[in-house]
Amino acid sequence: MRPVVHLLALLLVAGPACAQTPDFHDRTIRLIIGSAPGGGHDAYARLVQKFLGNFLPGHPAIVVSNMPGASGVQAANYVYEIAPKDGTTIGTFNRSMPYYDAIRLGNVRFQSKNFGWIGSLSQTDDVTAAWYASGVKSIEDVKTRELVVGAISKVGTMYGYPALLNGTIGTKFKIITGYQSGNVRIALERGEIEGICGWGYSTLQATAPDWLASGKLNFLAQSGLKRMAEL
């Protein structure tokens, strides 16, 4: 398992109370989701919710809580600073958290080295794609015309990737912030925006298989440790 996980990270704050596996009989574990309902992180977390209790001593109930804000930074700060350090609170956040920590981005107050990284549900490339109706079919097209994309805020890959492409290869992405993760999909279908950036490919497979089956996305770029053959 790589220390910097892809798509989904489950974290447990490390401390003396976590040195030994606790018995969770008659206890409830709270799973903090660092995004709004409807997105990929939310979908994966709710999958974990169904099965995680079966593999823990005492078979505790797992309760999920959405805590969106700053691409997961708000949730990570909460787990780090406020949540109980007894194993009863875990969280799933944007996988870029160690990077945000390294550059001390925005209001980051956590230290990644002090989280106990439990695992990853998916290791996948991030994709940049244009909606089929936009007429954009390649990254070269975005060098000659503007493509409107949506993002949650100026923190996170949905903003960072198109901004990086604009600054390095001269693309003309216009980034509209203020969306929740699940609402980006709705905005794309309604024609409010023309493309998406920084989405995990497996998130699209899980939450928008109809887009893939009907060819509604033109993939422009991928970002990851190795190329994905299907792209």
Residue frames as qw, qx, qy, qz and C-alpha x, y, z in Angstrom:
[[0.000, 0.889, 0.458, 0.000, 0.00, 0.00, 0.00],
 [0.410, 0.449, -0.034, 0.794, 1.46, 3.38, -0.97],
 [0.261, -0.379, -0.506, 0.729, 1.68, 5.97, 1.83],
 [0.245, 0.302, -0.031, -0.921, 0.04, 8.59, -0.37],
 [0.402, 0.303, 0.863, -0.049, -3.23, 6.94, -1.25],
 [0.070, -0.031, -0.526, -0.847, -5.35, 7.47, -4.30],
 [0.364, -0.428, -0.559, -0.610, -8.97, 8.59, -4.29],
 [0.656, -0.640, -0.179, -0.357, -9.86, 7.63, -0.75],
 [0.350, 0.308, -0.700, 0.542, -7.92, 7.73, 2.51],
 [0.671, -0.633, -0.343, -0.177, -9.25, 6.50, 5.83],
 [0.285, 0.503, -0.491, 0.651, -7.48, 8.13, 8.72],
 [0.696, -0.617, -0.368, 0.017, -7.35, 7.47, 12.43],
 [0.033, -0.865, 0.344, -0.363, -5.55, 9.87, 14.74],
 [0.749, 0.078, -0.579, 0.313, -2.66, 8.05, 16.32],
 [0.272, -0.673, 0.348, -0.593, -2.06, 8.22, 20.06],
 [0.097, -0.292, 0.883, -0.354, -1.56, 6.13, 23.18],
 [0.657, 0.125, 0.486, -0.562, -5.21, 5.04, 23.19],
 [0.804, 0.474, -0.147, -0.328, -4.73, 3.54, 19.72],
 [0.010, -0.593, 0.805, 0.031, -1.61, 1.53, 20.56],
 [0.198, 0.034, 0.978, -0.052, -3.74, -1.60, 21.05],
 [0.274, -0.269, -0.657, -0.648, -6.86, -2.61, 19.18],
 [0.333, -0.077, 0.499, -0.797, -9.82, -1.53, 21.34],
 [0.070, 0.353, 0.933, 0.021, -13.01, -3.50, 21.86],
 [0.182, -0.075, -0.181, -0.964, -15.84, -1.56, 20.23],
 [0.208, -0.419, -0.883, -0.030, -18.68, -3.59, 21.77],
 [0.126, -0.801, -0.556, 0.185, -21.73, -1.34, 22.31],
 [0.207, -0.587, 0.093, 0.777, -19.86, 1.59, 20.81],
 [0.563, 0.765, 0.314, -0.005, -20.40, 3.64, 17.65],
 [0.520, -0.209, 0.312, 0.767, -17.71, 4.72, 15.23],
 [0.302, 0.856, 0.183, -0.377, -18.20, 8.00, 13.43],
 [0.627, 0.141, 0.454, 0.617, -16.92, 8.21, 9.86],
 [0.063, 0.783, 0.054, -0.616, -16.29, 11.82, 8.80],
 [0.629, 0.454, 0.471, 0.420, -16.62, 12.46, 5.06],
 [0.269, -0.489, 0.051, 0.828, -14.71, 15.52, 3.91],
 [0.054, -0.047, -0.538, -0.840, -17.15, 16.33, 1.12],
 [0.555, 0.091, 0.171, -0.809, -20.84, 16.93, 0.51],
 [0.678, 0.166, 0.699, -0.156, -23.28, 14.07, -0.24],
 [0.700, 0.654, 0.168, -0.231, -23.36, 12.81, -3.79],
 [0.294, 0.793, -0.519, -0.123, -19.69, 12.79, -4.74],
 [0.753, 0.279, -0.593, 0.051, -17.13, 10.03, -5.10],
 [0.123, 0.308, -0.733, 0.594, -15.73, 10.30, -1.56],
 [0.589, -0.116, 0.336, -0.726, -19.27, 10.10, -0.20],
 [0.879, 0.155, -0.283, -0.352, -20.05, 7.01, -2.27],
 [0.606, 0.290, -0.692, 0.263, -16.92, 5.17, -1.15],
 [0.108, -0.286, 0.637, -0.708, -17.40, 6.13, 2.49],
 [0.732, -0.057, 0.193, -0.651, -20.94, 4.78, 2.51],
 [0.840, 0.211, -0.490, -0.096, -19.64, 1.55, 1.03],
 [0.317, 0.301, -0.728, 0.528, -17.17, 1.33, 3.92],
 [0.448, -0.252, 0.370, -0.774, -20.00, 2.06, 6.34],
 [0.868, -0.011, -0.206, -0.451, -21.82, -1.10, 5.28],
 [0.915, 0.106, -0.379, 0.091, -18.96, -3.49, 5.99],
 [0.242, 0.593, -0.551, 0.535, -16.31, -1.99, 8.28],
 [0.571, -0.471, 0.382, -0.553, -18.09, -2.91, 11.52],
 [0.983, 0.012, -0.097, -0.154, -17.98, -6.59, 10.57],
 [0.780, 0.336, -0.344, 0.400, -14.18, -6.55, 10.78],
 [0.017, 0.579, -0.437, 0.689, -13.74, -4.69, 14.07],
 [0.270, -0.116, -0.869, 0.398, -13.84, -6.20, 17.59],
 [0.134, 0.380, 0.593, -0.697, -17.34, -5.88, 19.00],
 [0.198, 0.445, 0.719, 0.496, -18.87, -5.18, 15.57],
 [0.011, -0.484, -0.325, 0.812, -19.68, -1.52, 16.24],
 [0.404, 0.792, 0.457, 0.000, -22.21, 0.52, 14.28],
 [0.415, -0.053, 0.242, 0.876, -20.68, 2.92, 11.76],
 [0.156, 0.858, 0.431, -0.231, -22.35, 6.32, 11.43],
 [0.514, 0.269, 0.258, 0.773, -21.36, 8.70, 8.63],
 [0.058, -0.862, -0.257, 0.434, -21.26, 12.49, 8.86],
 [0.557, 0.584, 0.220, 0.548, -20.60, 14.79, 5.91],
 [0.344, -0.799, -0.062, 0.490, -18.34, 17.74, 6.73],
 [0.622, 0.571, 0.229, 0.485, -17.56, 19.58, 3.47],
 [0.156, -0.979, 0.036, 0.127, -15.27, 22.57, 3.37],
 [0.016, -0.832, 0.522, 0.187, -12.01, 23.57, 1.64],
 [0.712, 0.386, -0.564, -0.161, -11.73, 20.28, -0.28],
 [0.863, -0.196, -0.457, 0.088, -11.64, 18.21, 2.89],
 [0.336, 0.367, -0.473, 0.727, -9.31, 20.43, 4.94],
 [0.470, -0.458, 0.177, -0.733, -12.10, 21.36, 7.35],
 [0.938, -0.214, -0.156, -0.222, -12.83, 17.70, 8.07],
 [0.769, 0.202, -0.421, 0.437, -9.15, 16.84, 8.43],
 [0.034, 0.473, -0.387, 0.791, -8.69, 19.70, 10.90],
 [0.705, -0.405, 0.056, -0.579, -11.68, 18.44, 12.88],
 [0.959, -0.080, -0.268, 0.038, -10.40, 14.87, 13.11],
 [0.601, 0.322, -0.400, 0.612, -6.95, 16.16, 14.06],
 [0.030, 0.376, -0.344, 0.860, -7.93, 18.79, 16.61],
 [0.526, -0.247, 0.193, -0.790, -11.38, 18.01, 18.03],
 [0.852, -0.053, -0.399, -0.336, -12.45, 14.40, 17.47],
 [0.780, -0.519, 0.331, -0.117, -11.86, 11.81, 20.23],
 [0.297, 0.640, -0.706, -0.061, -8.50, 10.05, 19.96],
 [0.560, -0.234, 0.736, -0.300, -9.83, 6.68, 21.08],
 [0.141, -0.035, 0.919, 0.367, -10.46, 5.04, 17.71],
 [0.290, 0.560, 0.735, -0.251, -14.13, 6.02, 17.53],
 [0.358, 0.848, 0.063, -0.386, -13.64, 8.69, 14.85],
 [0.576, -0.057, 0.558, 0.595, -12.15, 8.07, 11.43],
 [0.308, 0.756, 0.063, -0.575, -12.26, 10.19, 8.32],
 [0.658, 0.279, 0.526, 0.461, -12.02, 10.08, 4.57],
 [0.011, 0.834, -0.020, -0.551, -10.62, 13.09, 2.79],
 [0.578, 0.788, -0.198, -0.071, -9.11, 14.34, -0.44],
 [0.941, -0.062, -0.002, 0.333, -6.00, 12.25, -1.06],
 [0.451, 0.640, -0.122, 0.610, -3.98, 15.45, -1.55],
 [0.535, -0.835, -0.088, -0.091, -4.00, 16.14, 2.21],
 [0.772, -0.352, 0.087, 0.521, -0.27, 15.29, 2.68],
 [0.454, 0.395, 0.238, 0.762, 0.52, 17.76, -0.12],
 [0.193, -0.847, -0.213, -0.447, -1.66, 20.46, 1.44],
 [0.711, -0.679, -0.035, 0.183, 0.16, 19.83, 4.72],
 [0.749, -0.028, 0.140, 0.646, 3.60, 20.03, 3.09],
 [0.271, 0.419, 0.192, 0.845, 2.93, 23.45, 1.57],
 [0.088, -0.395, -0.565, 0.719, 0.77, 24.60, 4.55],
 [0.034, -0.340, -0.557, -0.757, -2.04, 25.51, 2.21],
 [0.400, -0.583, -0.346, -0.617, -4.82, 27.79, 3.42],
 [0.513, -0.592, 0.299, -0.545, -6.06, 26.98, 6.92],
 [0.834, 0.046, -0.545, 0.073, -4.33, 23.59, 7.25],
 [0.375, -0.705, 0.424, -0.427, -3.75, 22.89, 10.93],
 [0.966, -0.173, 0.180, -0.065, -3.17, 19.12, 10.85],
 [0.023, -0.657, 0.728, 0.195, 0.09, 17.24, 10.39],
 [0.837, 0.215, -0.365, -0.346, -0.18, 14.23, 8.10],
 [0.421, 0.339, -0.801, 0.256, 2.59, 12.35, 9.90],
 [0.213, -0.133, 0.707, -0.661, 0.41, 12.23, 13.02],
 [0.804, 0.101, -0.006, -0.587, -2.47, 10.49, 11.30],
 [0.472, -0.168, 0.863, 0.063, -2.57, 6.71, 11.23],
 [0.488, 0.346, -0.426, -0.678, -3.25, 5.90, 7.57],
 [0.708, -0.015, 0.639, -0.301, -5.54, 2.89, 7.44],
 [0.535, 0.142, 0.768, 0.321, -6.04, 2.22, 3.75],
 [0.227, 0.366, -0.322, -0.843, -7.24, 3.09, 0.29],
 [0.693, 0.339, 0.568, -0.287, -10.26, 1.84, -1.60],
 [0.719, 0.635, 0.247, 0.137, -8.96, 2.84, -5.00],
 [0.376, -0.538, 0.342, 0.672, -5.75, 3.86, -6.68],
 [0.525, 0.636, 0.530, 0.199, -6.69, 5.59, -9.89],
 [0.347, 0.113, 0.188, 0.912, -5.70, 8.42, -12.17],
 [0.163, 0.657, 0.337, -0.655, -7.36, 11.81, -12.05],
 [0.429, 0.399, 0.618, 0.525, -8.88, 12.93, -15.32],
 [0.131, 0.465, 0.006, -0.876, -9.58, 16.18, -17.12],
 [0.270, 0.342, 0.845, 0.310, -12.53, 15.84, -19.48],
 [0.225, 0.133, -0.125, -0.957, -14.85, 17.94, -21.61],
 [0.569, 0.368, 0.594, -0.434, -18.59, 17.39, -21.99],
 [0.510, 0.227, 0.707, 0.434, -19.41, 16.00, -25.41],
 [0.250, 0.852, 0.453, 0.084, -21.58, 19.00, -26.35],
 [0.262, -0.824, 0.111, 0.490, -18.70, 21.44, -25.81],
 [0.689, 0.720, -0.083, 0.019, -17.00, 20.43, -29.04],
 [0.073, -0.778, 0.618, -0.081, -13.65, 20.12, -27.26],
 [0.980, 0.087, -0.155, -0.093, -11.97, 16.83, -28.09],
 [0.809, 0.108, -0.266, 0.513, -8.34, 17.28, -27.05],
 [0.467, -0.662, -0.167, 0.561, -6.15, 19.30, -24.72],
 [0.353, 0.027, 0.339, 0.872, -4.89, 21.17, -27.79],
 [0.057, -0.677, -0.560, -0.475, -8.41, 22.51, -28.34],
 [0.428, -0.822, -0.329, 0.181, -8.30, 24.16, -24.91],
 [0.496, -0.302, 0.121, 0.805, -5.22, 26.10, -25.98],
 [0.111, 0.195, 0.448, 0.866, -7.27, 27.91, -28.61],
 [0.403, -0.519, -0.356, -0.664, -10.64, 28.33, -26.88],
 [0.274, -0.358, 0.561, -0.694, -11.96, 28.78, -23.36],
 [0.579, -0.232, -0.765, -0.162, -13.43, 25.80, -21.53],
 [0.420, -0.544, 0.247, -0.683, -15.49, 26.48, -18.41],
 [0.602, -0.069, -0.781, 0.154, -14.92, 24.01, -15.56],
 [0.553, -0.707, -0.087, -0.431, -16.32, 23.83, -12.03],
 [0.485, 0.187, -0.678, 0.519, -14.51, 23.56, -8.69],
 [0.505, -0.647, -0.547, 0.164, -15.37, 23.57, -5.01],
 [0.267, -0.938, 0.033, 0.217, -12.88, 26.26, -4.02],
 [0.390, 0.811, -0.428, 0.079, -9.32, 27.39, -4.75],
 [0.349, -0.474, 0.794, -0.155, -8.15, 24.48, -2.61],
 [0.781, 0.117, 0.591, -0.164, -8.09, 21.05, -4.21],
 [0.429, -0.080, 0.722, 0.538, -7.38, 19.28, -7.47],
 [0.358, 0.698, 0.613, 0.099, -10.54, 20.47, -9.21],
 [0.082, 0.988, -0.010, -0.132, -9.06, 23.96, -9.16],
 [0.437, -0.673, 0.486, 0.347, -5.37, 23.12, -9.00],
 [0.648, 0.099, 0.652, 0.381, -5.16, 20.95, -12.10],
 [0.434, 0.771, 0.378, 0.272, -6.73, 23.38, -14.59],
 [0.134, -0.976, 0.130, 0.108, -4.81, 26.28, -13.03],
 [0.583, -0.464, 0.553, 0.373, -1.59, 24.28, -13.40],
 [0.611, 0.362, 0.589, 0.386, -2.36, 23.47, -17.03],
 [0.209, 0.954, 0.200, 0.083, -3.14, 27.12, -17.73],
 [0.267, -0.907, 0.286, 0.156, 0.16, 28.18, -16.22],
 [0.559, -0.402, 0.649, 0.323, 2.36, 25.54, -17.84],
 [0.422, 0.140, 0.754, 0.484, 1.04, 24.63, -21.27],
 [0.081, 0.131, -0.210, -0.965, -1.15, 27.63, -22.04],
 [0.076, -0.475, -0.853, -0.203, -4.63, 26.17, -21.83],
 [0.175, -0.273, -0.029, -0.946, -7.62, 28.47, -21.37],
 [0.364, -0.450, -0.811, 0.085, -9.63, 26.82, -18.61],
 [0.243, -0.487, 0.086, -0.834, -12.06, 29.22, -16.94],
 [0.364, -0.148, -0.861, 0.323, -12.58, 27.98, -13.39],
 [0.448, -0.534, -0.136, -0.704, -15.87, 28.64, -11.62],
 [0.228, 0.066, -0.836, 0.495, -15.71, 27.98, -7.86],
 [0.426, -0.122, 0.306, -0.843, -18.46, 27.55, -5.29],
 [0.783, -0.021, -0.456, -0.424, -19.80, 24.14, -6.26],
 [0.686, -0.370, 0.587, -0.219, -20.16, 21.20, -3.91],
 [0.183, -0.320, 0.869, 0.330, -18.62, 18.03, -5.34],
 [0.380, 0.360, 0.852, -0.008, -21.93, 16.37, -6.21],
 [0.325, 0.801, 0.284, -0.416, -23.28, 19.55, -7.79],
 [0.053, -0.546, 0.574, 0.607, -20.50, 19.69, -10.36],
 [0.232, 0.142, 0.917, 0.291, -22.11, 16.74, -12.12],
 [0.235, 0.729, 0.609, -0.208, -25.50, 18.49, -12.17],
 [0.053, 0.807, -0.117, -0.577, -23.92, 21.69, -13.49],
 [0.162, -0.309, 0.765, 0.541, -22.24, 19.75, -16.26],
 [0.227, 0.381, 0.881, 0.164, -25.46, 18.06, -17.36],
 [0.141, 0.832, 0.441, -0.306, -27.32, 21.39, -17.27],
 [0.552, 0.615, 0.191, 0.530, -24.71, 23.13, -19.40],
 [0.296, -0.954, 0.003, 0.058, -23.58, 25.56, -16.68],
 [0.299, -0.690, 0.592, 0.291, -20.02, 24.32, -17.14],
 [0.730, 0.532, -0.321, -0.285, -18.33, 22.46, -19.99],
 [0.703, 0.315, -0.611, 0.183, -15.83, 20.19, -18.31],
 [0.764, -0.639, 0.044, -0.075, -14.38, 18.65, -15.16],
 [0.449, 0.602, -0.569, 0.335, -10.85, 18.44, -13.79],
 [0.057, -0.421, 0.733, -0.531, -9.29, 16.50, -10.94],
 [0.845, -0.129, 0.141, -0.500, -11.90, 13.73, -10.80],
 [0.369, -0.314, 0.874, 0.049, -10.77, 10.18, -10.10],
 [0.416, 0.144, -0.691, -0.573, -11.58, 7.89, -12.99],
 [0.231, -0.199, -0.944, 0.123, -12.96, 5.29, -10.61],
 [0.177, 0.362, 0.464, -0.789, -15.29, 7.97, -9.20],
 [0.460, 0.302, -0.323, -0.770, -16.77, 8.38, -12.66],
 [0.377, 0.033, -0.900, -0.215, -17.09, 4.62, -13.00],
 [0.127, -0.274, -0.853, 0.426, -18.95, 4.46, -9.68],
 [0.125, 0.534, 0.447, -0.707, -21.15, 7.56, -9.92],
 [0.448, 0.631, -0.078, -0.629, -21.57, 8.25, -13.64],
 [0.503, -0.075, 0.809, 0.297, -21.31, 4.96, -15.56],
 [0.512, 0.699, 0.495, -0.057, -23.95, 6.23, -17.99],
 [0.128, 0.908, -0.234, -0.324, -21.62, 9.02, -19.08],
 [0.270, -0.487, 0.772, 0.307, -18.90, 6.53, -19.88],
 [0.530, 0.245, 0.808, 0.072, -21.21, 4.08, -21.63],
 [0.436, 0.795, 0.420, -0.026, -22.73, 6.77, -23.85],
 [0.609, 0.225, 0.157, 0.744, -19.49, 8.64, -24.58],
 [0.068, -0.943, -0.294, -0.140, -20.56, 11.90, -22.95],
 [0.403, -0.837, 0.229, 0.290, -17.02, 12.76, -21.87],
 [0.718, 0.612, -0.196, 0.268, -14.04, 13.52, -24.06],
 [0.746, -0.573, 0.017, 0.338, -10.96, 12.79, -21.96],
 [0.329, 0.916, -0.165, 0.161, -8.26, 15.42, -22.39],
 [0.240, 0.600, -0.654, 0.393, -5.61, 14.47, -19.82],
 [0.856, -0.416, -0.303, -0.040, -4.88, 12.09, -16.98],
 [0.018, 0.724, -0.528, 0.444, -2.70, 12.50, -13.91],
 [0.914, -0.364, 0.078, -0.164, -1.32, 9.61, -11.90],
 [0.513, -0.586, 0.599, 0.184, 1.64, 7.36, -11.18],
 [0.287, -0.096, 0.830, 0.468, 1.16, 5.44, -14.42],
 [0.393, 0.113, -0.384, -0.828, -1.03, 5.62, -17.49],
 [0.610, 0.156, 0.664, -0.403, -4.39, 3.88, -17.38],
 [0.249, 0.004, 0.827, 0.504, -4.84, 1.63, -20.39],
 [0.209, 0.640, 0.739, 0.019, -8.57, 2.33, -20.76],
 [0.070, 0.908, 0.126, -0.393, -7.80, 6.03, -21.22]]
